[in-house]
Amino acid sequence: MNVKLISVDEALNKILTLARPAIVEHVQLNRASGRILISPVQATRDQPPFAASAMDGYAVHTTHVRPGAMFKVIGESAAGHGFSGAVGPEEAVRIFTGAPVPDGVDRIVIQEDVNRVKDQITLTEGIDTKPYIRAAGADFRKGDQITAPRLLGSADLALMAAMNISEVPVARRPVVALIATGDELVMPGETPNADQIIASNTFGLRAMFAAAGAEVRMLPIARDSAASLRVAFALAADADLIVTIGGASVGDHDLVAPVAQDLGMERAFYRVAMRPGKPLMAGRIGQSAMVGLPGNPVSSMVCGAIFILPLIRAMLGLGAEPLVRQTRVLSAPLAKNGPREHYMRARLTQDAIAPLDRQDSALLSVLAQSDALLIRPPNDGPREIGEMVEFILLPS
């Protein structure tokens, strides 16, 4: 079967076109952490809603502030319990941090600069010259916006709460169905036969996709038969994205492509000029986007990062962009690269990047030691120590 290999960029562009617009759902503020704000929200009030004291002290008129000046304390203003009366030129109101400043008052003399005897205060030498008043709306004004799209963190939620926003419009988490395929697979904890291995890819991919904001379903392992694969596809039919693992090559037992084709898959491409990960396909089946990942563990994880993480971000309304590439100095020489774009497992140091010695696509132990993928363009020439190379960070 002679199939032309397309470039990584072309494959990613085709995959990103499979993303449907993000679906909006409204959640309570206490459930919005880690979600994607999909449309702007506005403050419903000023913060602070009144001029507030920035320190504990006494609210007075600035014109009468001088060392030795005396004021009569006529009341108190505390948080939640302001002072509503008038304050005369030689009068003061005891005030606490965050409390409303009485009308007409323009200065807080901090309590460290005051001597008090009963209801009389005397200002001491070396009075702090700061007014210590926070103006109404100094933090934000009614109508100020929190822009979207954005990943909501703790500071965002605190700000929304202060804005009196109780319900938040967020992107619905895209549902991703994971289907591992192969007679050779058993689940962790089971006892494999001599010719079987433990299914590992789905666990790594599930963690990766869930961290990116997806709702991930791990379906039962599909065996190497058309009937088993049809059952798996039926169970995944309501997912936004179906990800198969293995069975997408061209061997006698690789049935994912023909079964998906029989079920009406509109294939966007098949096979990519990259290492690891050549046997990759994508398309649409029913209402679901579909990506078929290679079965080799490292190939599966690398392709999941390169292609599916950007797809999930696009489904969340965060834009259709590849993972961010960075550059760093190479700390070990590299031989000439072949005709496929190579994503080499690598370790970062403070100021350099080092490819690991073993790059076999079956070695999960090497992937676990890596924190980056060093990117070699097709037919890239030999590289020497000290040259700048591109890399992407591996998701944790």
ZAMARGU-4260 file (C-alpha; in steps of 0.2 Angstrom, whole numbers, plus 5000, padded with zeros to 4 digits):
<rodrens>
0) 5000/5000/5000 | 5009/5016/4994 | 5002/5030/5004 | 5010/5047/5003 | 5016/5054/5020
5) 5011/5072/5024 | 5020/5084/5035 | 5017/5086/5053 | 5011/5104/5050 | 4999/5098/5036
10) 4992/5084/5047 | 4990/5096/5062 | 4980/5108/5051 | 4969/5095/5045 | 4966/5089/5063
15) 4962/5106/5069 | 4948/5108/5056 | 4939/5094/5065 | 4936/5105/5080 | 4918/5111/5081
20) 4915/5127/5090 | 4915/5126/5109 | 4898/5123/5118 | 4894/5135/5132 | 4888/5129/5149
25) 4885/5139/5164 | 4892/5133/5181 | 4892/5140/5198 | 4907/5150/5203 | 4913/5137/5216
30) 4914/5124/5201 | 4923/5135/5189 | 4941/5132/5194 | 4951/5125/5180 | 4938/5128/5167
35) 4939/5139/5151 | 4929/5156/5152 | 4921/5156/5135 | 4914/5174/5135 | 4918/5190/5145
40) 4910/5193/5162 | 4907/5210/5169 | 4908/5217/5187 | 4891/5222/5194 | 4898/5234/5207
45) 4913/5245/5211 | 4927/5238/5222 | 4928/5245/5235 | 4910/5251/5234 | 4915/5266/5245
50) 4931/5275/5251 | 4939/5264/5263 | 4952/5265/5276 | 4969/5257/5272 | 4974/5256/5290
55) 4968/5256/5308 | 4968/5274/5315 | 4957/5289/5315 | 4947/5298/5302 | 4950/5317/5302
60) 4951/5333/5291 | 4968/5335/5284 | 4968/5354/5287 | 4969/5352/5305 | 4982/5338/5305
65) 4998/5344/5314 | 5009/5338/5329 | 5000/5342/5345 | 4983/5344/5337 | 4969/5337/5348
70) 4953/5329/5341 | 4937/5323/5350 | 4932/5305/5346 | 4914/5305/5341 | 4911/5288/5335
75) 4918/5272/5326 | 4918/5265/5309 | 4921/5246/5307 | 4920/5234/5292 | 4901/5232/5289
80) 4897/5245/5301 | 4901/5263/5295 | 4899/5280/5304 | 4885/5290/5296 | 4886/5306/5305
85) 4895/5322/5301 | 4913/5325/5307 | 4918/5342/5312 | 4935/5350/5309 | 4941/5346/5327
90) 4932/5329/5328 | 4939/5311/5324 | 4931/5294/5321 | 4940/5279/5326 | 4941/5268/5310
95) 4948/5251/5306 | 4956/5244/5290 | 4943/5241/5276 | 4929/5252/5285 | 4920/5265/5276
100) 4927/5283/5277 | 4914/5295/5284 | 4908/5308/5272 | 4919/5324/5271 | 4934/5316/5279
105) 4950/5315/5268 | 4964/5308/5280 | 4967/5293/5291 | 4980/5296/5305 | 4987/5279/5309
110) 4985/5274/5327 | 5004/5273/5330 | 5004/5293/5328 | 4991/5296/5341 | 4990/5297/5360
115) 4972/5293/5366 | 4965/5297/5383 | 4947/5292/5384 | 4938/5302/5370 | 4952/5314/5366
120) 4967/5310/5354 | 4983/5320/5352 | 4994/5319/5337 | 5012/5315/5340 | 5028/5322/5332
125) 5033/5314/5315 | 5015/5311/5308 | 5015/5299/5293 | 5010/5310/5278 | 5000/5297/5268
130) 4981/5299/5268 | 4978/5280/5269 | 4961/5280/5260 | 4957/5268/5246 | 4946/5277/5233
135) 4929/5270/5229 | 4932/5259/5213 | 4951/5259/5215 | 4951/5240/5212 | 4938/5239/5198
140) 4922/5248/5192 | 4905/5242/5188 | 4906/5236/5170 | 4924/5231/5170 | 4927/5215/5161
145) 4937/5199/5163 | 4941/5195/5145 | 4939/5178/5137 | 4944/5165/5133 | 4955/5161/5148
150) 4959/5147/5160 | 4951/5151/5176 | 4963/5150/5191 | 4961/5155/5209 | 4964/5173/5207
155) 4951/5174/5193 | 4938/5166/5205 | 4942/5178/5219 | 4940/5193/5207 | 4924/5186/5200
160) 4917/5184/5218 | 4922/5202/5222 | 4913/5207/5206 | 4897/5198/5213 | 4897/5185/5199
165) 4890/5169/5205 | 4888/5159/5188 | 4901/5158/5175 | 4900/5154/5156 | 4913/5141/5152
170) 4917/5129/5138 | 4909/5112/5140 | 4923/5099/5142 | 4925/5090/5126 | 4921/5071/5128
175) 4936/5060/5122 | 4933/5042/5121 | 4949/5031/5121 | 4949/5014/5113 | 4964/5003/5115
180) 4965/4989/5102 | 4974/4972/5101 | 4973/4954/5107 | 4989/4956/5115 | 4983/4969/5128
185) 4977/4966/5146 | 4973/4979/5159 | 4985/4983/5174 | 4982/4970/5188 | 4977/4956/5176
190) 4988/4941/5173 | 4995/4942/5155 | 4999/4926/5145 | 5016/4924/5139 | 5012/4933/5123
195) 5003/4947/5130 | 5007/4964/5137 | 4999/4977/5149 | 4989/4991/5141 | 4998/5007/5146
200) 4995/5020/5132 | 4977/5024/5138 | 4982/5028/5156 | 4996/5040/5150 | 4984/5048/5137
205) 4970/5049/5149 | 4980/5059/5161 | 4987/5070/5147 | 4970/5074/5140 | 4961/5077/5157
210) 4975/5089/5162 | 4971/5099/5146 | 4953/5100/5150 | 4944/5086/5142 | 4932/5073/5150
215) 4940/5057/5146 | 4932/5040/5145 | 4942/5024/5144 | 4932/5011/5134 | 4935/4992/5135
220) 4949/4985/5125 | 4944/4981/5107 | 4950/4965/5101 | 4957/4961/5084 | 4940/4958/5076
225) 4929/4969/5066 | 4914/4964/5078 | 4924/4970/5093 | 4929/4986/5085 | 4911/4990/5079
230) 4905/4988/5097 | 4919/5000/5103 | 4914/5013/5090 | 4896/5011/5095 | 4900/5014/5113
235) 4910/5030/5108 | 4897/5037/5096 | 4892/5051/5107 | 4910/5057/5111 | 4916/5073/5103
240) 4933/5065/5099 | 4936/5046/5097 | 4955/5041/5099 | 4960/5024/5094 | 4977/5017/5099
245) 4985/5004/5088 | 4978/4994/5074 | 4980/5009/5062 | 4994/5002/5052 | 4993/4991/5037
250) 4996/4974/5044 | 4984/4959/5042 | 4978/4962/5060 | 4976/4981/5058 | 4957/4983/5057
255) 4954/5001/5063 | 4955/5010/5046 | 4944/4997/5037 | 4931/4996/5051 | 4930/5015/5053
260) 4929/5016/5034 | 4914/5004/5034 | 4906/5015/5047 | 4906/5030/5036 | 4922/5039/5042
265) 4927/5053/5031 | 4946/5052/5032 | 4957/5068/5032 | 4974/5059/5030 | 4983/5043/5033
270) 5002/5042/5039 | 5013/5057/5043 | 5031/5060/5039 | 5037/5060/5058 | 5047/5050/5070
275) 5040/5042/5081 | 5022/5041/5074 | 5021/5038/5056 | 5005/5027/5056 | 4993/5041/5061
280) 4976/5044/5054 | 4962/5056/5057 | 4945/5061/5050 | 4927/5062/5056 | 4915/5047/5060
285) 4897/5052/5063 | 4896/5068/5074 | 4914/5064/5081 | 4931/5069/5076 | 4942/5054/5076
290) 4961/5051/5077 | 4970/5035/5076 | 4986/5034/5086 | 5000/5022/5083 | 5001/5007/5095
295) 5019/5009/5101 | 5019/5017/5118 | 5030/5032/5115 | 5023/5035/5097 | 5006/5036/5105
300) 5011/5048/5119 | 5021/5059/5107 | 5007/5060/5094 | 4994/5063/5108 | 5004/5079/5113
305) 5008/5085/5096 | 4991/5083/5088 | 4977/5080/5101 | 4982/5093/5114 | 4980/5107/5101
310) 4964/5099/5096 | 4957/5099/5113 | 4962/5117/5116 | 4953/5121/5099 | 4937/5112/5106
315) 4938/5123/5121 | 4938/5139/5112 | 4957/5143/5115 | 4962/5144/5097 | 4969/5133/5084
320) 4987/5133/5087 | 5002/5121/5089 | 5011/5118/5105 | 5023/5132/5108 | 5041/5130/5102
325) 5056/5136/5111 | 5075/5136/5108 | 5089/5131/5118 | 5108/5127/5116 | 5112/5109/5111
330) 5123/5100/5124 | 5128/5085/5113 | 5131/5082/5095 | 5118/5075/5083 | 5120/5066/5067
335) 5111/5070/5051 | 5092/5068/5052 | 5082/5057/5040 | 5068/5062/5029 | 5055/5062/5043
340) 5053/5076/5056 | 5060/5068/5072 | 5054/5072/5090 | 5068/5066/5101 | 5066/5063/5119
345) 5077/5075/5129 | 5082/5083/5145 | 5083/5101/5149 | 5096/5109/5160 | 5097/5127/5166
350) 5104/5133/5149 | 5105/5118/5137 | 5095/5103/5130 | 5102/5085/5129 | 5094/5072/5118
355) 5093/5055/5127 | 5104/5041/5120 | 5090/5028/5117 | 5076/5034/5105 | 5067/5018/5102
360) 5048/5021/5101 | 5044/5007/5113 | 5054/5013/5128 | 5042/5021/5140 | 5056/5022/5153
365) 5065/5034/5142 | 5050/5045/5140 | 5048/5046/5158 | 5065/5053/5160 | 5062/5066/5147
370) 5054/5083/5150 | 5055/5090/5132 | 5055/5084/5114 | 5069/5091/5103 | 5063/5094/5086
375) 5074/5089/5070 | 5067/5095/5054 | 5067/5083/5039 | 5084/5080/5032 | 5092/5092/5045
380) 5111/5092/5044 | 5123/5087/5058 | 5122/5098/5073 | 5136/5102/5085 | 5137/5107/5103
385) 5132/5125/5106 | 5120/5126/5091 | 5102/5132/5094 | 5088/5119/5092 | 5070/5119/5094
390) 5060/5110/5107 | 5043/5108/5115 | 5039/5105/5133 | 5032/5088/5137 | 5015/5089/5146
395) 5017/5083/5164
</rodrens>
